């Protein structure tokens, strides 16, 4: 059985673009036979799905173009109107965020509070 891995990248620092490249390269490099890796971009305290995207998709980040998800109690949930549905429950997260919240402990603290090992 494949382990579920959330690859988290993005942020609001000036190093966001480098973080996007790191995250997307990490997803490409992960052994698909051993892991089900899903990408999650975060910005301004919100998470967005980032599967099957390219670096160019993040050049001018527009939240309306991405599916927003909520991380709560160890799982990501999608929000559709007034309904919430479990989207993905990772067994661990790989943090690929550079600068700002990716390096100052905010993201790791949030993952700890939500019960996601990293």
Phi and psi restraints in degrees (range 20) as a CNS / XPLOR table:
assign (resid 1 and name C) (resid 2 and name N)
       (resid 2 and name CA) (resid 2 and name C) 1.0 -74.9 20.0 2
assign (resid 2 and name N) (resid 2 and name CA)
       (resid 2 and name C) (resid 3 and name N) 1.0 141.1 20.0 2
assign (resid 2 and name C) (resid 3 and name N)
       (resid 3 and name CA) (resid 3 and name C) 1.0 -78.4 20.0 2
assign (resid 3 and name N) (resid 3 and name CA)
       (resid 3 and name C) (resid 4 and name N) 1.0 141.5 20.0 2
assign (resid 3 and name C) (resid 4 and name N)
       (resid 4 and name CA) (resid 4 and name C) 1.0 -93.8 20.0 2
assign (resid 4 and name N) (resid 4 and name CA)
       (resid 4 and name C) (resid 5 and name N) 1.0 127.3 20.0 2
assign (resid 4 and name C) (resid 5 and name N)
       (resid 5 and name CA) (resid 5 and name C) 1.0 -129.3 20.0 2
assign (resid 5 and name N) (resid 5 and name CA)
       (resid 5 and name C) (resid 6 and name N) 1.0 127.3 20.0 2
assign (resid 5 and name C) (resid 6 and name N)
       (resid 6 and name CA) (resid 6 and name C) 1.0 -96.7 20.0 2
assign (resid 6 and name N) (resid 6 and name CA)
       (resid 6 and name C) (resid 7 and name N) 1.0 122.6 20.0 2
assign (resid 6 and name C) (resid 7 and name N)
       (resid 7 and name CA) (resid 7 and name C) 1.0 -100.0 20.0 2
assign (resid 7 and name N) (resid 7 and name CA)
       (resid 7 and name C) (resid 8 and name N) 1.0 113.7 20.0 2
assign (resid 7 and name C) (resid 8 and name N)
       (resid 8 and name CA) (resid 8 and name C) 1.0 -108.9 20.0 2
assign (resid 8 and name N) (resid 8 and name CA)
       (resid 8 and name C) (resid 9 and name N) 1.0 129.4 20.0 2
assign (resid 8 and name C) (resid 9 and name N)
       (resid 9 and name CA) (resid 9 and name C) 1.0 -148.6 20.0 2
assign (resid 9 and name N) (resid 9 and name CA)
       (resid 9 and name C) (resid 10 and name N) 1.0 171.8 20.0 2
assign (resid 9 and name C) (resid 10 and name N)
       (resid 10 and name CA) (resid 10 and name C) 1.0 114.6 20.0 2
assign (resid 10 and name N) (resid 10 and name CA)
       (resid 10 and name C) (resid 11 and name N) 1.0 -131.4 20.0 2
assign (resid 10 and name C) (resid 11 and name N)
       (resid 11 and name CA) (resid 11 and name C) 1.0 103.0 20.0 2
assign (resid 11 and name N) (resid 11 and name CA)
       (resid 11 and name C) (resid 12 and name N) 1.0 -174.7 20.0 2
assign (resid 11 and name C) (resid 12 and name N)
       (resid 12 and name CA) (resid 12 and name C) 1.0 -118.8 20.0 2
assign (resid 12 and name N) (resid 12 and name CA)
       (resid 12 and name C) (resid 13 and name N) 1.0 9.7 20.0 2
assign (resid 12 and name C) (resid 13 and name N)
       (resid 13 and name CA) (resid 13 and name C) 1.0 -85.2 20.0 2
assign (resid 13 and name N) (resid 13 and name CA)
       (resid 13 and name C) (resid 14 and name N) 1.0 173.5 20.0 2
assign (resid 13 and name C) (resid 14 and name N)
       (resid 14 and name CA) (resid 14 and name C) 1.0 -68.7 20.0 2
assign (resid 14 and name N) (resid 14 and name CA)
       (resid 14 and name C) (resid 15 and name N) 1.0 -8.5 20.0 2
assign (resid 14 and name C) (resid 15 and name N)
       (resid 15 and name CA) (resid 15 and name C) 1.0 -96.0 20.0 2
assign (resid 15 and name N) (resid 15 and name CA)
       (resid 15 and name C) (resid 16 and name N) 1.0 12.0 20.0 2
assign (resid 15 and name C) (resid 16 and name N)
       (resid 16 and name CA) (resid 16 and name C) 1.0 -56.5 20.0 2
assign (resid 16 and name N) (resid 16 and name CA)
       (resid 16 and name C) (resid 17 and name N) 1.0 -45.4 20.0 2
assign (resid 16 and name C) (resid 17 and name N)
       (resid 17 and name CA) (resid 17 and name C) 1.0 -61.7 20.0 2
assign (resid 17 and name N) (resid 17 and name CA)
       (resid 17 and name C) (resid 18 and name N) 1.0 -39.6 20.0 2
assign (resid 17 and name C) (resid 18 and name N)
       (resid 18 and name CA) (resid 18 and name C) 1.0 -65.7 20.0 2
assign (resid 18 and name N) (resid 18 and name CA)
       (resid 18 and name C) (resid 19 and name N) 1.0 -38.1 20.0 2
assign (resid 18 and name C) (resid 19 and name N)
       (resid 19 and name CA) (resid 19 and name C) 1.0 -62.6 20.0 2
assign (resid 19 and name N) (resid 19 and name CA)
       (resid 19 and name C) (resid 20 and name N) 1.0 -41.3 20.0 2
assign (resid 19 and name C) (resid 20 and name N)
       (resid 20 and name CA) (resid 20 and name C) 1.0 -60.8 20.0 2
assign (resid 20 and name N) (resid 20 and name CA)
       (resid 20 and name C) (resid 21 and name N) 1.0 -45.7 20.0 2
assign (resid 20 and name C) (resid 21 and name N)
       (resid 21 and name CA) (resid 21 and name C) 1.0 -61.9 20.0 2
assign (resid 21 and name N) (resid 21 and name CA)
       (resid 21 and name C) (resid 22 and name N) 1.0 -45.0 20.0 2
assign (resid 21 and name C) (resid 22 and name N)
       (resid 22 and name CA) (resid 22 and name C) 1.0 -60.1 20.0 2
assign (resid 22 and name N) (resid 22 and name CA)
       (resid 22 and name C) (resid 23 and name N) 1.0 -47.5 20.0 2
assign (resid 22 and name C) (resid 23 and name N)
       (resid 23 and name CA) (resid 23 and name C) 1.0 -62.2 20.0 2
assign (resid 23 and name N) (resid 23 and name CA)
       (resid 23 and name C) (resid 24 and name N) 1.0 -46.3 20.0 2
assign (resid 23 and name C) (resid 24 and name N)
       (resid 24 and name CA) (resid 24 and name C) 1.0 -67.7 20.0 2
assign (resid 24 and name N) (resid 24 and name CA)
       (resid 24 and name C) (resid 25 and name N) 1.0 -36.9 20.0 2
assign (resid 24 and name C) (resid 25 and name N)
       (resid 25 and name CA) (resid 25 and name C) 1.0 -67.8 20.0 2
assign (resid 25 and name N) (resid 25 and name CA)
       (resid 25 and name C) (resid 26 and name N) 1.0 -36.8 20.0 2
assign (resid 25 and name C) (resid 26 and name N)
       (resid 26 and name CA) (resid 26 and name C) 1.0 -63.5 20.0 2
assign (resid 26 and name N) (resid 26 and name CA)
       (resid 26 and name C) (resid 27 and name N) 1.0 -43.6 20.0 2
assign (resid 26 and name C) (resid 27 and name N)
       (resid 27 and name CA) (resid 27 and name C) 1.0 -60.0 20.0 2
assign (resid 27 and name N) (resid 27 and name CA)
       (resid 27 and name C) (resid 28 and name N) 1.0 -43.8 20.0 2
assign (resid 27 and name C) (resid 28 and name N)
       (resid 28 and name CA) (resid 28 and name C) 1.0 -64.6 20.0 2
assign (resid 28 and name N) (resid 28 and name CA)
       (resid 28 and name C) (resid 29 and name N) 1.0 -32.8 20.0 2
assign (resid 28 and name C) (resid 29 and name N)
       (resid 29 and name CA) (resid 29 and name C) 1.0 -85.5 20.0 2
assign (resid 29 and name N) (resid 29 and name CA)
       (resid 29 and name C) (resid 30 and name N) 1.0 -15.7 20.0 2
assign (resid 29 and name C) (resid 30 and name N)
       (resid 30 and name CA) (resid 30 and name C) 1.0 -68.9 20.0 2
assign (resid 30 and name N) (resid 30 and name CA)
       (resid 30 and name C) (resid 31 and name N) 1.0 137.9 20.0 2
assign (resid 30 and name C) (resid 31 and name N)
       (resid 31 and name CA) (resid 31 and name C) 1.0 -66.7 20.0 2
assign (resid 31 and name N) (resid 31 and name CA)
       (resid 31 and name C) (resid 32 and name N) 1.0 108.3 20.0 2
assign (resid 31 and name C) (resid 32 and name N)
       (resid 32 and name CA) (resid 32 and name C) 1.0 -69.4 20.0 2
assign (resid 32 and name N) (resid 32 and name CA)
       (resid 32 and name C) (resid 33 and name N) 1.0 -16.9 20.0 2
assign (resid 32 and name C) (resid 33 and name N)
       (resid 33 and name CA) (resid 33 and name C) 1.0 -77.1 20.0 2
assign (resid 33 and name N) (resid 33 and name CA)
       (resid 33 and name C) (resid 34 and name N) 1.0 -23.6 20.0 2
assign (resid 33 and name C) (resid 34 and name N)
       (resid 34 and name CA) (resid 34 and name C) 1.0 -106.2 20.0 2
assign (resid 34 and name N) (resid 34 and name CA)
       (resid 34 and name C) (resid 35 and name N) 1.0 -25.4 20.0 2
assign (resid 34 and name C) (resid 35 and name N)
       (resid 35 and name CA) (resid 35 and name C) 1.0 -131.7 20.0 2
assign (resid 35 and name N) (resid 35 and name CA)
       (resid 35 and name C) (resid 36 and name N) 1.0 142.9 20.0 2
assign (resid 35 and name C) (resid 36 and name N)
       (resid 36 and name CA) (resid 36 and name C) 1.0 -100.6 20.0 2
assign (resid 36 and name N) (resid 36 and name CA)
       (resid 36 and name C) (resid 37 and name N) 1.0 100.9 20.0 2
assign (resid 36 and name C) (resid 37 and name N)
       (resid 37 and name CA) (resid 37 and name C) 1.0 -101.4 20.0 2
assign (resid 37 and name N) (resid 37 and name CA)
       (resid 37 and name C) (resid 38 and name N) 1.0 129.9 20.0 2
assign (resid 37 and name C) (resid 38 and name N)
       (resid 38 and name CA) (resid 38 and name C) 1.0 -121.0 20.0 2
assign (resid 38 and name N) (resid 38 and name CA)
       (resid 38 and name C) (resid 39 and name N) 1.0 140.1 20.0 2
assign (resid 38 and name C) (resid 39 and name N)
       (resid 39 and name CA) (resid 39 and name C) 1.0 -92.5 20.0 2
assign (resid 39 and name N) (resid 39 and name CA)
       (resid 39 and name C) (resid 40 and name N) 1.0 140.3 20.0 2
assign (resid 39 and name C) (resid 40 and name N)
       (resid 40 and name CA) (resid 40 and name C) 1.0 -134.8 20.0 2
assign (resid 40 and name N) (resid 40 and name CA)
       (resid 40 and name C) (resid 41 and name N) 1.0 122.9 20.0 2
assign (resid 40 and name C) (resid 41 and name N)
       (resid 41 and name CA) (resid 41 and name C) 1.0 -97.2 20.0 2
assign (resid 41 and name N) (resid 41 and name CA)
       (resid 41 and name C) (resid 42 and name N) 1.0 134.9 20.0 2
assign (resid 41 and name C) (resid 42 and name N)
       (resid 42 and name CA) (resid 42 and name C) 1.0 -121.8 20.0 2
assign (resid 42 and name N) (resid 42 and name CA)
       (resid 42 and name C) (resid 43 and name N) 1.0 144.2 20.0 2
assign (resid 42 and name C) (resid 43 and name N)
       (resid 43 and name CA) (resid 43 and name C) 1.0 -157.9 20.0 2
assign (resid 43 and name N) (resid 43 and name CA)
       (resid 43 and name C) (resid 44 and name N) 1.0 132.5 20.0 2
assign (resid 43 and name C) (resid 44 and name N)
       (resid 44 and name CA) (resid 44 and name C) 1.0 52.4 20.0 2
assign (resid 44 and name N) (resid 44 and name CA)
       (resid 44 and name C) (resid 45 and name N) 1.0 42.3 20.0 2
assign (resid 44 and name C) (resid 45 and name N)
       (resid 45 and name CA) (resid 45 and name C) 1.0 76.8 20.0 2
assign (resid 45 and name N) (resid 45 and name CA)
       (resid 45 and name C) (resid 46 and name N) 1.0 10.8 20.0 2
assign (resid 45 and name C) (resid 46 and name N)
       (resid 46 and name CA) (resid 46 and name C) 1.0 -123.3 20.0 2
assign (resid 46 and name N) (resid 46 and name CA)
       (resid 46 and name C) (resid 47 and name N) 1.0 151.0 20.0 2
assign (resid 46 and name C) (resid 47 and name N)
       (resid 47 and name CA) (resid 47 and name C) 1.0 -110.0 20.0 2
assign (resid 47 and name N) (resid 47 and name CA)
       (resid 47 and name C) (resid 48 and name N) 1.0 145.5 20.0 2
assign (resid 47 and name C) (resid 48 and name N)
       (resid 48 and name CA) (resid 48 and name C) 1.0 -134.6 20.0 2
assign (resid 48 and name N) (resid 48 and name CA)
       (resid 48 and name C) (resid 49 and name N) 1.0 145.3 20.0 2
assign (resid 48 and name C) (resid 49 and name N)
       (resid 49 and name CA) (resid 49 and name C) 1.0 -68.2 20.0 2
assign (resid 49 and name N) (resid 49 and name CA)
       (resid 49 and name C) (resid 50 and name N) 1.0 147.4 20.0 2
assign (resid 49 and name C) (resid 50 and name N)
       (resid 50 and name CA) (resid 50 and name C) 1.0 -140.4 20.0 2
assign (resid 50 and name N) (resid 50 and name CA)
       (resid 50 and name C) (resid 51 and name N) 1.0 40.6 20.0 2
assign (resid 50 and name C) (resid 51 and name N)
       (resid 51 and name CA) (resid 51 and name C) 1.0 -83.1 20.0 2
assign (resid 51 and name N) (resid 51 and name CA)
       (resid 51 and name C) (resid 52 and name N) 1.0 142.8 20.0 2
assign (resid 51 and name C) (resid 52 and name N)
       (resid 52 and name CA) (resid 52 and name C) 1.0 55.8 20.0 2
assign (resid 52 and name N) (resid 52 and name CA)
       (resid 52 and name C) (resid 53 and name N) 1.0 36.5 20.0 2
assign (resid 52 and name C) (resid 53 and name N)
       (resid 53 and name CA) (resid 53 and name C) 1.0 -110.5 20.0 2
assign (resid 53 and name N) (resid 53 and name CA)
       (resid 53 and name C) (resid 54 and name N) 1.0 164.9 20.0 2
assign (resid 53 and name C) (resid 54 and name N)
       (resid 54 and name CA) (resid 54 and name C) 1.0 -116.8 20.0 2
assign (resid 54 and name N) (resid 54 and name CA)
       (resid 54 and name C) (resid 55 and name N) 1.0 165.0 20.0 2
assign (resid 54 and name C) (resid 55 and name N)
       (resid 55 and name CA) (resid 55 and name C) 1.0 -54.3 20.0 2
assign (resid 55 and name N) (resid 55 and name CA)
       (resid 55 and name C) (resid 56 and name N) 1.0 -39.7 20.0 2
assign (resid 55 and name C) (resid 56 and name N)
       (resid 56 and name CA) (resid 56 and name C) 1.0 -60.3 20.0 2
assign (resid 56 and name N) (resid 56 and name CA)
       (resid 56 and name C) (resid 57 and name N) 1.0 -27.5 20.0 2
assign (resid 56 and name C) (resid 57 and name N)
       (resid 57 and name CA) (resid 57 and name C) 1.0 -65.8 20.0 2
assign (resid 57 and name N) (resid 57 and name CA)
       (resid 57 and name C) (resid 58 and name N) 1.0 -17.1 20.0 2
assign (resid 57 and name C) (resid 58 and name N)
       (resid 58 and name CA) (resid 58 and name C) 1.0 -106.4 20.0 2
assign (resid 58 and name N) (resid 58 and name CA)
       (resid 58 and name C) (resid 59 and name N) 1.0 -2.3 20.0 2
assign (resid 58 and name C) (resid 59 and name N)
       (resid 59 and name CA) (resid 59 and name C) 1.0 -56.7 20.0 2
assign (resid 59 and name N) (resid 59 and name CA)
       (resid 59 and name C) (resid 60 and name N) 1.0 -48.0 20.0 2
assign (resid 59 and name C) (resid 60 and name N)
       (resid 60 and name CA) (resid 60 and name C) 1.0 -120.6 20.0 2
assign (resid 60 and name N) (resid 60 and name CA)
       (resid 60 and name C) (resid 61 and name N) 1.0 84.8 20.0 2
assign (resid 60 and name C) (resid 61 and name N)
       (resid 61 and name CA) (resid 61 and name C) 1.0 -63.6 20.0 2
assign (resid 61 and name N) (resid 61 and name CA)
       (resid 61 and name C) (resid 62 and name N) 1.0 122.0 20.0 2
assign (resid 61 and name C) (resid 62 and name N)
       (resid 62 and name CA) (resid 62 and name C) 1.0 -124.3 20.0 2
assign (resid 62 and name N) (resid 62 and name CA)
       (resid 62 and name C) (resid 63 and name N) 1.0 107.1 20.0 2
assign (resid 62 and name C) (resid 63 and name N)
       (resid 63 and name CA) (resid 63 and name C) 1.0 -52.3 20.0 2
assign (resid 63 and name N) (resid 63 and name CA)
       (resid 63 and name C) (resid 64 and name N) 1.0 -32.3 20.0 2
assign (resid 63 and name C) (resid 64 and name N)
       (resid 64 and name CA) (resid 64 and name C) 1.0 -63.1 20.0 2
assign (resid 64 and name N) (resid 64 and name CA)
       (resid 64 and name C) (resid 65 and name N) 1.0 -21.0 20.0 2
assign (resid 64 and name C) (resid 65 and name N)
       (resid 65 and name CA) (resid 65 and name C) 1.0 -84.8 20.0 2
assign (resid 65 and name N) (resid 65 and name CA)
       (resid 65 and name C) (resid 66 and name N) 1.0 -7.0 20.0 2
assign (resid 65 and name C) (resid 66 and name N)
       (resid 66 and name CA) (resid 66 and name C) 1.0 -118.2 20.0 2
assign (resid 66 and name N) (resid 66 and name CA)
       (resid 66 and name C) (resid 67 and name N) 1.0 155.1 20.0 2
assign (resid 66 and name C) (resid 67 and name N)
       (resid 67 and name CA) (resid 67 and name C) 1.0 -86.7 20.0 2
assign (resid 67 and name N) (resid 67 and name CA)
       (resid 67 and name C) (resid 68 and name N) 1.0 118.9 20.0 2
assign (resid 67 and name C) (resid 68 and name N)
       (resid 68 and name CA) (resid 68 and name C) 1.0 -80.2 20.0 2
assign (resid 68 and name N) (resid 68 and name CA)
       (resid 68 and name C) (resid 69 and name N) 1.0 138.5 20.0 2
assign (resid 68 and name C) (resid 69 and name N)
       (resid 69 and name CA) (resid 69 and name C) 1.0 -130.1 20.0 2
assign (resid 69 and name N) (resid 69 and name CA)
       (resid 69 and name C) (resid 70 and name N) 1.0 159.8 20.0 2
assign (resid 69 and name C) (resid 70 and name N)
       (resid 70 and name CA) (resid 70 and name C) 1.0 -115.3 20.0 2
assign (resid 70 and name N) (resid 70 and name CA)
       (resid 70 and name C) (resid 71 and name N) 1.0 131.5 20.0 2
assign (resid 70 and name C) (resid 71 and name N)
       (resid 71 and name CA) (resid 71 and name C) 1.0 -96.6 20.0 2
assign (resid 71 and name N) (resid 71 and name CA)
       (resid 71 and name C) (resid 72 and name N) 1.0 119.6 20.0 2
assign (resid 71 and name C) (resid 72 and name N)
       (resid 72 and name CA) (resid 72 and name C) 1.0 -147.9 20.0 2
assign (resid 72 and name N) (resid 72 and name CA)
       (resid 72 and name C) (resid 73 and name N) 1.0 128.3 20.0 2
assign (resid 72 and name C) (resid 73 and name N)
       (resid 73 and name CA) (resid 73 and name C) 1.0 50.0 20.0 2
assign (resid 73 and name N) (resid 73 and name CA)
       (resid 73 and name C) (resid 74 and name N) 1.0 44.4 20.0 2
assign (resid 73 and name C) (resid 74 and name N)
       (resid 74 and name CA) (resid 74 and name C) 1.0 87.7 20.0 2
assign (resid 74 and name N) (resid 74 and name CA)
       (resid 74 and name C) (resid 75 and name N) 1.0 3.4 20.0 2
assign (resid 74 and name C) (resid 75 and name N)
       (resid 75 and name CA) (resid 75 and name C) 1.0 -138.1 20.0 2
assign (resid 75 and name N) (resid 75 and name CA)
       (resid 75 and name C) (resid 76 and name N) 1.0 152.6 20.0 2
assign (resid 75 and name C) (resid 76 and name N)
       (resid 76 and name CA) (resid 76 and name C) 1.0 -93.3 20.0 2
assign (resid 76 and name N) (resid 76 and name CA)
       (resid 76 and name C) (resid 77 and name N) 1.0 136.7 20.0 2
assign (resid 76 and name C) (resid 77 and name N)
       (resid 77 and name CA) (resid 77 and name C) 1.0 -122.6 20.0 2
assign (resid 77 and name N) (resid 77 and name CA)
       (resid 77 and name C) (resid 78 and name N) 1.0 142.6 20.0 2
assign (resid 77 and name C) (resid 78 and name N)
       (resid 78 and name CA) (resid 78 and name C) 1.0 -96.4 20.0 2
assign (resid 78 and name N) (resid 78 and name CA)
       (resid 78 and name C) (resid 79 and name N) 1.0 146.9 20.0 2
assign (resid 78 and name C) (resid 79 and name N)
       (resid 79 and name CA) (resid 79 and name C) 1.0 -113.9 20.0 2
assign (resid 79 and name N) (resid 79 and name CA)
       (resid 79 and name C) (resid 80 and name N) 1.0 121.1 20.0 2
assign (resid 79 and name C) (resid 80 and name N)
       (resid 80 and name CA) (resid 80 and name C) 1.0 -126.2 20.0 2
assign (resid 80 and name N) (resid 80 and name CA)
       (resid 80 and name C) (resid 81 and name N) 1.0 103.6 20.0 2
assign (resid 80 and name C) (resid 81 and name N)
       (resid 81 and name CA) (resid 81 and name C) 1.0 63.4 20.0 2
assign (resid 81 and name N) (resid 81 and name CA)
       (resid 81 and name C) (resid 82 and name N) 1.0 -119.5 20.0 2
assign (resid 81 and name C) (resid 82 and name N)
       (resid 82 and name CA) (resid 82 and name C) 1.0 -100.8 20.0 2
assign (resid 82 and name N) (resid 82 and name CA)
       (resid 82 and name C) (resid 83 and name N) 1.0 8.4 20.0 2
assign (resid 82 and name C) (resid 83 and name N)
       (resid 83 and name CA) (resid 83 and name C) 1.0 -106.6 20.0 2
assign (resid 83 and name N) (resid 83 and name CA)
       (resid 83 and name C) (resid 84 and name N) 1.0 143.0 20.0 2
assign (resid 83 and name C) (resid 84 and name N)
       (resid 84 and name CA) (resid 84 and name C) 1.0 -121.2 20.0 2
assign (resid 84 and name N) (resid 84 and name CA)
       (resid 84 and name C) (resid 85 and name N) 1.0 131.3 20.0 2
assign (resid 84 and name C) (resid 85 and name N)
       (resid 85 and name CA) (resid 85 and name C) 1.0 -132.0 20.0 2
assign (resid 85 and name N) (resid 85 and name CA)
       (resid 85 and name C) (resid 86 and name N) 1.0 135.9 20.0 2
assign (resid 85 and name C) (resid 86 and name N)
       (resid 86 and name CA) (resid 86 and name C) 1.0 -61.8 20.0 2
assign (resid 86 and name N) (resid 86 and name CA)
       (resid 86 and name C) (resid 87 and name N) 1.0 130.0 20.0 2
assign (resid 86 and name C) (resid 87 and name N)
       (resid 87 and name CA) (resid 87 and name C) 1.0 -104.9 20.0 2
assign (resid 87 and name N) (resid 87 and name CA)
       (resid 87 and name C) (resid 88 and name N) 1.0 -46.0 20.0 2
assign (resid 87 and name C) (resid 88 and name N)
       (resid 88 and name CA) (resid 88 and name C) 1.0 -162.7 20.0 2
assign (resid 88 and name N) (resid 88 and name CA)
       (resid 88 and name C) (resid 89 and name N) 1.0 131.5 20.0 2
assign (resid 88 and name C) (resid 89 and name N)
       (resid 89 and name CA) (resid 89 and name C) 1.0 -118.3 20.0 2
assign (resid 89 and name N) (resid 89 and name CA)
       (resid 89 and name C) (resid 90 and name N) 1.0 99.0 20.0 2
assign (resid 89 and name C) (resid 90 and name N)
       (resid 90 and name CA) (resid 90 and name C) 1.0 -75.5 20.0 2
assign (resid 90 and name N) (resid 90 and name CA)
       (resid 90 and name C) (resid 91 and name N) 1.0 151.1 20.0 2
assign (resid 90 and name C) (resid 91 and name N)
       (resid 91 and name CA) (resid 91 and name C) 1.0 -86.3 20.0 2
assign (resid 91 and name N) (resid 91 and name CA)
       (resid 91 and name C) (resid 92 and name N) 1.0 -19.6 20.0 2
assign (resid 91 and name C) (resid 92 and name N)
       (resid 92 and name CA) (resid 92 and name C) 1.0 -162.2 20.0 2
assign (resid 92 and name N) (resid 92 and name CA)
       (resid 92 and name C) (resid 93 and name N) 1.0 163.9 20.0 2
assign (resid 92 and name C) (resid 93 and name N)
       (resid 93 and name CA) (resid 93 and name C) 1.0 -122.4 20.0 2
assign (resid 93 and name N) (resid 93 and name CA)
       (resid 93 and name C) (resid 94 and name N) 1.0 142.2 20.0 2
assign (resid 93 and name C) (resid 94 and name N)
       (resid 94 and name CA) (resid 94 and name C) 1.0 -107.1 20.0 2
assign (resid 94 and name N) (resid 94 and name CA)
       (resid 94 and name C) (resid 95 and name N) 1.0 112.9 20.0 2
assign (resid 94 and name C) (resid 95 and name N)
       (resid 95 and name CA) (resid 95 and name C) 1.0 -86.0 20.0 2
assign (resid 95 and name N) (resid 95 and name CA)
       (resid 95 and name C) (resid 96 and name N) 1.0 119.5 20.0 2
assign (resid 95 and name C) (resid 96 and name N)
       (resid 96 and name CA) (resid 96 and name C) 1.0 -118.3 20.0 2
assign (resid 96 and name N) (resid 96 and name CA)
       (resid 96 and name C) (resid 97 and name N) 1.0 21.9 20.0 2
assign (resid 96 and name C) (resid 97 and name N)
       (resid 97 and name CA) (resid 97 and name C) 1.0 -87.1 20.0 2
assign (resid 97 and name N) (resid 97 and name CA)
       (resid 97 and name C) (resid 98 and name N) 1.0 134.7 20.0 2
assign (resid 97 and name C) (resid 98 and name N)
       (resid 98 and name CA) (resid 98 and name C) 1.0 -107.6 20.0 2
assign (resid 98 and name N) (resid 98 and name CA)
       (resid 98 and name C) (resid 99 and name N) 1.0 144.8 20.0 2
assign (resid 98 and name C) (resid 99 and name N)
       (resid 99 and name CA) (resid 99 and name C) 1.0 66.7 20.0 2
assign (resid 99 and name N) (resid 99 and name CA)
       (resid 99 and name C) (resid 100 and name N) 1.0 173.5 20.0 2
assign (resid 99 and name C) (resid 100 and name N)
       (resid 100 and name CA) (resid 100 and name C) 1.0 43.0 20.0 2
assign (resid 100 and name N) (resid 100 and name CA)
       (resid 100 and name C) (resid 101 and name N) 1.0 -131.3 20.0 2
assign (resid 100 and name C) (resid 101 and name N)
       (resid 101 and name CA) (resid 101 and name C) 1.0 -62.8 20.0 2
assign (resid 101 and name N) (resid 101 and name CA)
       (resid 101 and name C) (resid 102 and name N) 1.0 -20.0 20.0 2
assign (resid 101 and name C) (resid 102 and name N)
       (resid 102 and name CA) (resid 102 and name C) 1.0 -75.2 20.0 2
assign (resid 102 and name N) (resid 102 and name CA)
       (resid 102 and name C) (resid 103 and name N) 1.0 -22.5 20.0 2
assign (resid 102 and name C) (resid 103 and name N)
       (resid 103 and name CA) (resid 103 and name C) 1.0 -120.4 20.0 2
assign (resid 103 and name N) (resid 103 and name CA)
       (resid 103 and name C) (resid 104 and name N) 1.0 -10.8 20.0 2
assign (resid 103 and name C) (resid 104 and name N)
       (resid 104 and name CA) (resid 104 and name C) 1.0 -94.9 20.0 2
assign (resid 104 and name N) (resid 104 and name CA)
       (resid 104 and name C) (resid 105 and name N) 1.0 4.4 20.0 2
assign (resid 104 and name C) (resid 105 and name N)
       (resid 105 and name CA) (resid 105 and name C) 1.0 98.3 20.0 2
assign (resid 105 and name N) (resid 105 and name CA)
       (resid 105 and name C) (resid 106 and name N) 1.0 -9.3 20.0 2
assign (resid 105 and name C) (resid 106 and name N)
       (resid 106 and name CA) (resid 106 and name C) 1.0 -65.0 20.0 2
assign (resid 106 and name N) (resid 106 and name CA)
       (resid 106 and name C) (resid 107 and name N) 1.0 -50.3 20.0 2
assign (resid 106 and name C) (resid 107 and name N)
       (resid 107 and name CA) (resid 107 and name C) 1.0 -64.6 20.0 2
assign (resid 107 and name N) (resid 107 and name CA)
       (resid 107 and name C) (resid 108 and name N) 1.0 -45.2 20.0 2
assign (resid 107 and name C) (resid 108 and name N)
       (resid 108 and name CA) (resid 108 and name C) 1.0 -64.6 20.0 2
assign (resid 108 and name N) (resid 108 and name CA)
       (resid 108 and name C) (resid 109 and name N) 1.0 -38.2 20.0 2
assign (resid 108 and name C) (resid 109 and name N)
       (resid 109 and name CA) (resid 109 and name C) 1.0 -63.6 20.0 2
assign (resid 109 and name N) (resid 109 and name CA)
       (resid 109 and name C) (resid 110 and name N) 1.0 -40.7 20.0 2
assign (resid 109 and name C) (resid 110 and name N)
       (resid 110 and name CA) (resid 110 and name C) 1.0 -65.4 20.0 2
assign (resid 110 and name N) (resid 110 and name CA)
       (resid 110 and name C) (resid 111 and name N) 1.0 -43.1 20.0 2
assign (resid 110 and name C) (resid 111 and name N)
       (resid 111 and name CA) (resid 111 and name C) 1.0 -61.9 20.0 2
assign (resid 111 and name N) (resid 111 and name CA)
       (resid 111 and name C) (resid 112 and name N) 1.0 -39.6 20.0 2
assign (resid 111 and name C) (resid 112 and name N)
       (resid 112 and name CA) (resid 112 and name C) 1.0 -62.3 20.0 2
assign (resid 112 and name N) (resid 112 and name CA)
       (resid 112 and name C) (resid 113 and name N) 1.0 -44.9 20.0 2
assign (resid 112 and name C) (resid 113 and name N)
       (resid 113 and name CA) (resid 113 and name C) 1.0 -61.8 20.0 2
assign (resid 113 and name N) (resid 113 and name CA)
       (resid 113 and name C) (resid 114 and name N) 1.0 -32.9 20.0 2
assign (resid 113 and name C) (resid 114 and name N)
       (resid 114 and name CA) (resid 114 and name C) 1.0 -88.9 20.0 2
assign (resid 114 and name N) (resid 114 and name CA)
       (resid 114 and name C) (resid 115 and name N) 1.0 -1.5 20.0 2
assign (resid 114 and name C) (resid 115 and name N)
       (resid 115 and name CA) (resid 115 and name C) 1.0 78.1 20.0 2
assign (resid 115 and name N) (resid 115 and name CA)
       (resid 115 and name C) (resid 116 and name N) 1.0 27.8 20.0 2
assign (resid 115 and name C) (resid 116 and name N)
       (resid 116 and name CA) (resid 116 and name C) 1.0 -109.3 20.0 2
assign (resid 116 and name N) (resid 116 and name CA)
       (resid 116 and name C) (resid 117 and name N) 1.0 112.9 20.0 2
assign (resid 116 and name C) (resid 117 and name N)
       (resid 117 and name CA) (resid 117 and name C) 1.0 -63.0 20.0 2
assign (resid 117 and name N) (resid 117 and name CA)
       (resid 117 and name C) (resid 118 and name N) 1.0 150.3 20.0 2
